[in-house]
Amino acid sequence: MINLPKPAFKGRMSLEEALHCRRTVRTFAPIPLRVDQLSQLLWATYGVTDPQWGVKTAPSAGALYPLDCYLAIGEGGVEGLAAGVYHYLPLLHTLETTTSGDRRREVARASLSQMWMAEAPIMAIITSEYKRTTGKYRERGIRYVHMEVGHAVENLFLQSVALGLGAGIVGAFDDKAMAEALALPSGHEPLLIVPIGHPLGHPR
Ligand SMILES: Cc1cc2nc3c(=O)[nH]c(=O)nc-3n(C[C@H](O)[C@H](O)[C@H](O)COP(=O)(O)O)c2cc1C
């Protein structure tokens, strides 16, 4: 279990500036991220904002929180962390290792060979366990889950920009190949992949 540093609730860039600068980034410098940056990115995506109720940065239909955030960290992708696949535990604000080794090329290959993705030091993978939401909302729950992944990923996008990083977004992938590349638990279905790093040629 890896304890993450506490996230900051104030940053150096305004929300308006982050919105203005956000762009899909597809070229990354080979510069590792720091653990405090990783912590901030995960918290922004799906972190807990009220520990008493367990509610998060992203809204969720019925507060059922169907999403999970995994990370594929490359070799030397994050200072002090081994390459591997990690699972974010929002309530504890910790990471658990689920698979060791650099899986970025497998992830890129599963994404219809969008090999640019493998240059990012890390990739966030947002998965859904639909039954958490469809158990209450039936068929309509599917629609809710798809809205919610957009909320979480926009949080991640904007936080990346606010930290001087850049993020891409990939929805084009083979579901089965992606689940295999990341050794995802059954029932956790990948919805969006977000490669993140220092944008090449866009110093901020
Ligand atoms: C749901 C979704 C899936 C996407 N999938 C991909 C993808 O597989 N590969 C890619 O290079 N860009 C992908 N994009 C990024 C779009 O191409 C990009 O957002 C669009 O061109 C607008 O550019 P901007 O994000 O820089 O504003 C995706 C965007 C969304 C919202």
The ligand as an SDF file (V2000), in Angstrom:
LIG
                    3D

 31 33  0  0  0  0  0  0  0  0999 V2000
  -14.7790   10.3220  -25.5990 C   0  0  0  0  0  0  0  0  0  0  0  0
  -13.5290   10.7810  -26.3220 C   0  0  0  0  0  0  0  0  0  0  0  0
  -12.7230    9.8460  -26.9260 C   0  0  0  0  0  0  0  0  0  0  0  0
  -11.5370   10.2670  -27.5710 C   0  0  0  0  0  0  0  0  0  0  0  0
  -10.7130    9.3200  -28.0980 N   0  0  0  0  0  0  0  0  0  0  0  0
   -9.5380    9.7070  -28.6420 C   0  0  0  0  0  0  0  0  0  0  0  0
   -8.6130    8.7310  -29.1330 C   0  0  0  0  0  0  0  0  0  0  0  0
   -8.8520    7.5170  -29.0740 O   0  0  0  0  0  0  0  0  0  0  0  0
   -7.4360    9.1710  -29.6650 N   0  0  0  0  0  0  0  0  0  0  0  0
   -7.1170   10.4970  -29.7210 C   0  0  0  0  0  0  0  0  0  0  0  0
   -6.0200   10.8200  -30.1920 O   0  0  0  0  0  0  0  0  0  0  0  0
   -7.9760   11.4520  -29.2580 N   0  0  0  0  0  0  0  0  0  0  0  0
   -9.1710   11.0810  -28.7200 C   0  0  0  0  0  0  0  0  0  0  0  0
  -10.0330   12.0290  -28.2190 N   0  0  0  0  0  0  0  0  0  0  0  0
   -9.6210   13.4500  -28.2480 C   0  0  0  0  0  0  0  0  0  0  0  0
  -10.3380   14.2790  -29.3080 C   0  0  0  0  0  0  0  0  0  0  0  0
   -9.8120   13.9580  -30.5760 O   0  0  0  0  0  0  0  0  0  0  0  0
  -10.1340   15.7610  -28.9660 C   0  0  0  0  0  0  0  0  0  0  0  0
  -10.7550   16.0400  -27.7250 O   0  0  0  0  0  0  0  0  0  0  0  0
  -10.6930   16.6890  -30.0360 C   0  0  0  0  0  0  0  0  0  0  0  0
   -9.9450   16.5770  -31.2360 O   0  0  0  0  0  0  0  0  0  0  0  0
  -10.7010   18.1470  -29.5990 C   0  0  0  0  0  0  0  0  0  0  0  0
   -9.3800   18.5700  -29.2520 O   0  0  0  0  0  0  0  0  0  0  0  0
   -9.0280   19.1320  -27.8030 P   0  0  0  0  0  0  0  0  0  0  0  0
   -9.3240   18.0660  -26.7880 O   0  0  0  0  0  0  0  0  0  0  0  0
   -7.5760   19.4650  -27.8680 O   0  0  0  0  0  0  0  0  0  0  0  0
   -9.8830   20.3050  -27.5590 O   0  0  0  0  0  0  0  0  0  0  0  0
  -11.2060   11.6390  -27.5990 C   0  0  0  0  0  0  0  0  0  0  0  0
  -12.0450   12.5680  -26.9920 C   0  0  0  0  0  0  0  0  0  0  0  0
  -13.1750   12.1460  -26.3420 C   0  0  0  0  0  0  0  0  0  0  0  0
  -14.0390   13.1670  -25.6440 C   0  0  0  0  0  0  0  0  0  0  0  0
  1  2  1  0
  2  3  1  0
  2 30  2  0
  3  4  2  0
  4  5  1  0
  4 28  1  0
  5  6  2  0
  6  7  1  0
  6 13  1  0
  7  8  2  0
  7  9  1  0
  9 10  1  0
 10 11  2  0
 10 12  1  0
 12 13  2  0
 13 14  1  0
 14 15  1  0
 14 28  1  0
 15 16  1  0
 16 17  1  0
 16 18  1  0
 18 19  1  0
 18 20  1  0
 20 21  1  0
 20 22  1  0
 22 23  1  0
 23 24  1  0
 24 25  2  0
 24 26  1  0
 24 27  1  0
 28 29  2  0
 29 30  1  0
 30 31  1  0
M  END
$$$$
